[in-house]
Amino acid sequence: MIQQDKQWLDNHPYILGNVRITPEENRELFAIYNRLTGENMRPTTCGRCVTNVKKTIKHYYDQTRSNS
């Protein structure tokens, strides 16, 4: 996880929870996800898709925090 992504998540601690997010936050989440996984997933409002993206990001984010 690059420092910029970690910093954005640090500044938006609620984002990985079960909350409504803005279109801007949604785009940023998918951009982070794509950088982490190498995929090219497009932002979507599909609830299950967003939840899976958040779970994946949280996994990487928690690893980054535990290594710091």
Summary of the structure (lengths in Angstrom):
residues: 68
radius of gyration: 11.1
end to end distance: 12.2
largest distance: 32.9
contacts: 156
relative contact order: 0.18
helix: 72%
strand: 0%
